[in-house]
Amino acid sequence: MTNPDPGTNRDSAEETLGAPVPESRADGDTSVQRDPDDWVTGDEPMTAAQKSYLDTLAREAGEELPATLTKAEASEHIDRLQKGNPRTGA
């Protein structure tokens, strides 16, 4: 499927995926990254992918973390551990 010509007049009620330009939030932030505290599913158990990646990062950092973290908690730990890990370059 190809993207329509940017000059094409599209019905605003038409459902689309992949906006050509990120929509701005009220605060002007165009980032698609959301604070884990604002996630609707943030209180659900972490995913298998998060658990696996977090296990690797924690082991490399010499840390132990509970295996019962939520999605939001896991994401926060992943972000924190990536910053201190030279392999991830974050």
RODO-2510 file (C-alpha; in nm, 4 decimals, decimal comma):
residues 90
     n   res          X          Y          Z
     1     m     0,0000     0,0000     0,0000
     2     t     0,1350     0,3446    -0,0849
     3     n     0,0903     0,6653     0,1065
     4     p    -0,1505     0,9111    -0,0496
     5     d    -0,0150     1,2281    -0,2051
     6     p     0,0415     1,4786     0,0810
     7     g    -0,1636     1,7321    -0,1123
     8     t    -0,4651     1,5034    -0,1285
     9     n    -0,7650     1,6285     0,0702
    10     r    -0,8569     1,3420     0,3048
    11     d    -1,1672     1,3098     0,5136
    12     s    -1,0625     1,3820     0,8748
    13     a    -1,2829     1,0942     0,9977
    14     e    -1,0920     0,8422     0,7841
    15     e    -0,8937     0,5943     0,9928
    16     t    -0,5248     0,5951     0,9123
    17     l    -0,2002     0,4486     1,0405
    18     g     0,1436     0,6081     1,0263
    19     a     0,0905     0,9821     1,0369
    20     p     0,3410     1,1604     0,8101
    21     v     0,4351     1,3974     1,0943
    22     p     0,4064     1,3168     1,4663
    23     e     0,1060     1,4801     1,6241
    24     s     0,1927     1,7438     1,8829
    25     r     0,0736     1,7149     2,2378
    26     a    -0,0607     2,0143     2,4256
    27     d     0,2855     2,0749     2,5759
    28     g     0,4423     2,0766     2,2276
    29     d     0,6222     1,7444     2,2721
    30     t     0,6106     1,5410     1,9499
    31     s     0,7744     1,2350     2,1064
    32     v     0,5854     0,9087     2,0759
    33     q     0,7537     0,7819     2,3918
    34     r     0,5204     0,7871     2,6910
    35     d     0,6003     0,7943     3,0597
    36     p     0,5492     0,4390     3,1904
    37     d     0,3383     0,5832     3,4733
    38     d     0,0870     0,6944     3,2076
    39     w     0,0566     0,3528     3,0401
    40     v    -0,2895     0,1971     3,0463
    41     t    -0,1327    -0,1494     3,0766
    42     g     0,1586    -0,0389     3,2949
    43     d     0,0351    -0,2324     3,5957
    44     e     0,0227    -0,5634     3,4078
    45     p     0,3087    -0,8130     3,4565
    46     m     0,6162    -0,7468     3,2435
    47     t     0,6274    -0,9186     2,9068
    48     a     0,8487    -1,2180     2,8352
    49     a     1,0666    -0,9979     2,6145
    50     q     1,1080    -0,7398     2,8917
    51     k     1,1905    -1,0144     3,1421
    52     s     1,4549    -1,1679     2,9179
    53     y     1,6191    -0,8357     2,8307
    54     l     1,6039    -0,7108     3,1889
    55     d     1,7627    -1,0353     3,3082
    56     t     2,0545    -0,9787     3,0708
    57     l     2,0989    -0,6119     3,1643
    58     a     2,0728    -0,6788     3,5386
    59     r     2,3252    -0,9632     3,5188
    60     e     2,5685    -0,7404     3,3273
    61     a     2,5242    -0,4665     3,5900
    62     g     2,5628    -0,7117     3,8793
    63     e     2,2126    -0,6357     4,0069
    64     e     1,9263    -0,8536     4,1199
    65     l     1,5693    -0,7440     4,0532
    66     p     1,2386    -0,9051     4,1476
    67     a     1,0846    -1,1220     3,8760
    68     t     0,7397    -0,9817     3,9577
    69     l     0,7837    -0,6349     3,8088
    70     t     0,5056    -0,4633     3,6152
    71     k     0,5483    -0,3531     3,2538
    72     a     0,6046     0,0049     3,3698
    73     e     0,8565    -0,0912     3,6382
    74     a     1,0453    -0,3156     3,3967
    75     s     1,0607    -0,0371     3,1405
    76     e     1,2016     0,2054     3,3959
    77     h     1,4688    -0,0442     3,5036
    78     i     1,5567    -0,1184     3,1406
    79     d     1,6013     0,2526     3,0674
    80     r     1,8152     0,2972     3,3794
    81     l     2,0335    -0,0064     3,3126
    82     q     2,0825     0,0803     2,9450
    83     k     2,2248     0,4198     3,0424
    84     g     2,4947     0,2569     3,2492
    85     n     2,5789    -0,0172     3,0011
    86     p     2,8568     0,0527     2,7474
    87     r     2,7289    -0,2300     2,5228
    88     t     2,3914    -0,0628     2,4652
    89     g     2,5457     0,2754     2,3910
    90     a     2,2484     0,4505     2,5505
***
